């Protein structure tokens, strides 16, 4: 652990950076002229994950120049390689929500395929079922548009999205490497579903039946 902004373990609210993945215990110690008291939170109080750093060969054509998802609208040009925007660009997505996403590039001399991953269970990787949320086959398009649905099983809180663009039909895996293309990372905040339930009745309304006969309601 590295203490930041001049703070250290004696500060009431220290600012720290975790330098290695793992499970951390946090202890609080208080003292005055009468005595000392301490409390520790163990058992996985803070779990630190570490995402793989992908690599990609540079291209002025194959890559990512703009990403649009909800409030996220990041215009970057094509930098090639790997860029982590998770500390500066984010989108908020609700559980069960359907979200339109657009990924653009500047030129289309070559075909490229595009994939998008979201770490829904916040375990530090993008390989679990359902985490490859969008796949675009190789095309010489300037814009790739699709919709992603956040599953109700996704963990609420902060997580990460990764986008990979690769030349033609070449391999495009979340940890790379990509021979020619680009990777970009973004922060995703998963929030509770705020939509109210809507009941839609099936069958006729109003309906009628005859006395003495079995009536099966069509339901909702």
C-alpha positions in Angstrom: 0.0 0.0 0.0 1.2 3.5 -0.9 -0.1 6.5 1.0 -0.8 9.5 -1.2 -1.2 13.3 -1.0 1.0 13.5 2.1 -1.2 11.2 4.2 0.1 8.3 6.3 -1.3 5.7 8.7 -1.8 8.3 11.4 -4.3 10.3 9.4 -8.1 10.0 10.1 -8.9 9.6 6.4 -5.7 8.6 4.6 -5.6 8.3 0.8 -4.0 5.1 -0.3 -3.2 3.2 -3.5 -3.1 -0.6 -3.5 -0.1 -1.7 -5.5 -0.9 -5.4 -5.7 -4.0 -7.5 -6.0 -5.3 -9.5 -3.0 -7.5 -9.4 0.0 -6.7 -6.7 2.6 -7.5 -6.3 6.3 -8.1 -2.8 7.6 -7.4 -1.8 11.2 -8.3 1.4 13.0 -6.5 2.5 16.1 -7.6 5.3 18.4 -5.8 6.7 21.5 -6.0 9.4 24.0 -4.5 10.2 27.5 -6.8 7.5 29.0 -5.8 4.6 26.8 -5.9 2.9 23.4 -8.5 1.0 21.4 -8.3 -0.8 18.1 -10.6 -2.6 15.6 -9.8 -4.7 12.6 -12.0 -5.6 9.7 -10.7 -8.8 8.1 -12.2 -11.6 6.1 -12.0 -9.8 2.7 -12.9 -6.3 3.9 -11.2 -4.9 0.7 -10.5 -7.0 -2.3 -8.1 -5.5 -4.9 -8.3 -6.8 -8.4 -5.8 -6.3 -11.3 -6.9 -6.3 -14.9 -4.5 -7.6 -17.6 -2.8 -5.0 -19.8 -3.5 -5.8 -23.4 -1.2 -4.9 -26.3 -1.9 -4.0 -29.9 0.1 -2.9 -32.9 -0.4 0.7 -34.1 -2.5 1.6 -37.1 -3.8 5.0 -38.3 -6.8 3.2 -39.8 -7.8 0.3 -37.6 -8.8 1.4 -34.1 -11.2 3.4 -32.0 -11.7 7.2 -32.4 -15.0 7.7 -30.5 -17.1 5.8 -27.9 -20.7 6.7 -27.1 -22.7 4.9 -24.3 -25.3 6.7 -22.3 -23.6 9.8 -20.8 -20.2 8.6 -22.0 -19.0 10.4 -25.2 -15.3 10.1 -25.5 -13.6 11.4 -28.7 -10.0 10.3 -28.8 -8.8 10.0 -32.3 -6.9 6.8 -32.9 -3.9 6.3 -30.6 -3.3 2.6 -31.2 -2.0 0.2 -28.6 -3.8 0.4 -25.2 -5.3 3.4 -23.4 -7.0 3.3 -20.0 -9.7 5.9 -19.7 -11.3 4.3 -16.5 -10.2 7.2 -14.3 -11.6 9.9 -16.7 -14.5 8.5 -18.6 -17.5 6.5 -17.4 -21.1 5.4 -18.1 -23.8 4.6 -15.6 -26.0 1.6 -16.5 -29.0 0.2 -14.6 -29.6 -3.5 -14.0 -31.8 -4.9 -16.8 -31.4 -1.8 -18.9 -31.0 -1.9 -22.7 -28.3 0.5 -23.8 -27.3 1.7 -27.3 -23.6 1.9 -28.0 -21.6 3.4 -30.8 -18.0 2.9 -31.6 -16.4 5.0 -34.4 -13.1 5.2 -36.3 -11.7 8.0 -38.5 -11.0 6.0 -41.8 -12.1 2.7 -43.3 -9.4 1.6 -45.7 -9.3 -1.8 -44.0 -11.9 -4.1 -42.5 -11.9 -4.4 -38.7 -13.7 -6.4 -36.1 -14.8 -5.0 -32.8 -15.6 -6.6 -29.4 -16.8 -5.1 -26.1 -16.5 -6.7 -22.7 -17.9 -5.7 -19.3 -16.7 -7.3 -16.1 -20.2 -7.9 -14.6 -19.1 -9.9 -11.6 -16.1 -7.6 -10.8 -13.6 -10.4 -10.6 -10.9 -8.7 -12.6 -11.3 -10.5 -16.0 -13.6 -10.5 -19.0 -13.9 -14.2 -19.6 -17.1 -15.2 -17.7 -20.3 -16.1 -19.4 -22.1 -13.0 -20.8 -19.2 -10.6 -20.4 -18.5 -10.3 -24.1 -21.5 -8.0 -24.5 -21.0 -6.9 -28.2 -19.3 -8.5 -31.2 -19.1 -6.9 -34.6 -17.8 -9.0 -37.5 -15.1 -7.6 -39.8 -16.4 -4.7 -41.9 -14.9 -1.5 -43.4 -17.6 0.6 -41.6 -16.8 3.9 -40.0 -19.3 3.3 -37.2 -20.3 0.1 -35.3 -23.7 0.3 -33.5 -25.4 -2.2 -31.2 -27.3 -2.6 -28.0 -26.3 -4.3 -24.8 -28.5 -5.5 -21.9 -27.2 -5.4 -18.4 -28.2 -8.8 -16.7 -30.0 -8.7 -13.3 -27.1 -10.9 -12.0 -24.5 -8.1 -12.5 -23.0 -6.8 -9.3 -23.8 -3.3 -8.4 -21.0 -0.8 -8.1 -18.0 0.2 -10.1 -16.5 -2.1 -12.8 -14.7 -1.9 -16.1 -15.5 -2.1 -19.8 -12.9 -3.0 -22.5 -13.2 -2.4 -26.2 -11.0 -4.1 -28.7 -10.6 -3.3 -32.5 -8.6 -5.7 -34.6 -7.6 -5.8 -38.3 -10.0 -7.9 -40.5 -10.9 -11.3 -39.0 -7.8 -11.5 -36.8 -8.0 -12.6 -33.2 -9.6 -10.1 -30.7 -9.4 -11.3 -27.1 -9.6 -9.1 -24.0 -6.0 -9.5 -23.0 -4.6 -9.4 -26.5 -2.3 -9.4 -28.2 -3.7 -7.8 -31.3 -1.3 -7.6 -34.2 -2.9 -4.4 -35.6 -5.6 -2.5 -33.8 -6.4 -0.8 -30.5 -7.8 -1.4 -27.0 -9.6 1.2 -24.7 -10.9 0.8 -21.1 -13.7 2.7 -19.4 -15.3 2.8 -16.0 -18.9 1.4 -15.7 -21.1 2.1 -12.7 -23.9 -0.5 -12.3 -26.9 0.8 -10.4 -30.2 -0.7 -9.2 -33.1 -1.1 -11.6 -35.4 1.9 -11.0 -38.2 1.0 -13.5 -41.6 0.4 -11.9 -43.3 -2.9 -12.7 -46.0 -2.7 -15.4 -48.9 -5.3 -15.4 -50.4 -6.1 -18.8 -53.5 -8.3 -18.6 -54.0 -11.0 -21.2 -57.4 -11.9 -22.7 -60.6 -9.8 -23.1 -61.2 -6.8 -20.9 -64.0 -6.9 -19.8 -64.6 -10.6 -20.0 -67.6 -12.8 -19.4 -68.4 -16.5 -18.6 -71.4 -18.7 -17.9 -72.3 -19.7 -14.3 -71.4 -23.3 -13.6 -68.5 -23.5 -16.1 -64.8 -23.6 -15.3 -63.2 -20.2 -16.1 -59.5 -20.1 -16.8 -58.0 -16.6 -16.5 -55.5 -15.9 -19.3 -53.2 -14.2 -16.7 -50.8 -11.4 -17.2 
